[in-house]
Amino acid sequence: MGMRLRMETPSQVPVGRSPKGSAGLIFAVIIVVVAAVMSSAARWFLIISIPIGLLAAVILRLWNKYRPVKPEDVDNRPLKLD
């Protein structure tokens, strides 16, 4: 019992420090890429899901470009609460 563990005080440990803005986005993308490379299941998931997501985004963009929502089609009371 001669060995004692020394614990750091909370003032010495940086808490809640995370990158902000575009640096945070780049950091998150790097973490996702590293995780995908490390795991074959995640790699296959990303290989399949990213093209599907991009295709859905292109289809929705084109749909809204050529068939825009008219003001009279917008219902300001979606739950019909009066």
C-alpha positions in Angstrom: 0.0 0.0 0.0 3.0 2.3 -0.3 2.0 3.4 -3.8 -0.6 6.1 -4.0 -2.3 7.4 -7.1 -2.3 11.2 -7.5 -5.4 12.6 -9.0 -5.4 15.9 -10.9 -7.6 18.7 -9.6 -10.5 19.8 -11.8 -8.8 23.1 -12.5 -5.9 21.4 -14.3 -8.1 19.3 -16.6 -9.5 21.1 -19.7 -13.2 20.4 -19.8 -15.6 21.2 -22.6 -13.1 22.4 -25.0 -14.2 21.5 -28.5 -13.4 23.0 -31.9 -15.9 25.6 -33.2 -17.1 26.5 -36.6 -15.4 25.1 -39.7 -12.6 23.7 -37.6 -15.1 21.6 -35.7 -16.6 20.3 -39.0 -13.2 19.3 -40.3 -12.4 17.6 -37.0 -15.7 15.7 -37.1 -15.1 14.6 -40.7 -11.6 13.4 -39.8 -13.0 11.3 -36.9 -15.7 9.8 -39.1 -13.1 8.9 -41.8 -10.7 7.3 -39.3 -13.6 5.3 -37.8 -14.7 4.1 -41.2 -11.2 3.0 -42.1 -10.8 1.1 -38.8 -14.1 -0.8 -39.1 -15.0 -2.8 -42.2 -18.7 -2.7 -41.3 -18.7 1.1 -41.1 -16.7 1.3 -44.3 -19.4 -0.7 -46.2 -22.2 1.3 -44.6 -20.6 4.6 -45.8 -19.8 3.2 -49.3 -23.5 2.3 -49.7 -25.2 5.1 -47.8 -23.3 8.2 -49.1 -24.2 7.6 -52.8 -27.8 6.9 -51.8 -27.9 10.1 -49.7 -26.4 12.2 -52.6 -28.8 10.7 -55.1 -31.8 11.6 -52.8 -30.4 15.1 -52.3 -30.1 15.6 -56.1 -33.6 14.3 -56.7 -35.1 16.6 -54.0 -33.2 19.6 -55.3 -34.4 19.0 -58.9 -38.0 18.3 -57.7 -38.2 21.6 -55.8 -36.5 23.5 -58.6 -39.1 22.4 -61.2 -42.1 22.1 -58.9 -41.8 24.8 -56.3 -44.2 25.0 -53.4 -47.0 27.6 -54.0 -48.0 29.8 -51.1 -51.6 28.5 -51.2 -50.3 25.0 -50.7 -48.6 25.9 -47.4 -50.7 25.1 -44.3 -49.7 27.3 -41.4 -51.7 25.0 -39.0 -50.3 21.5 -39.6 -52.0 20.1 -36.4 -55.3 21.9 -37.2 -55.4 23.3 -33.7 -57.8 26.3 -33.4 
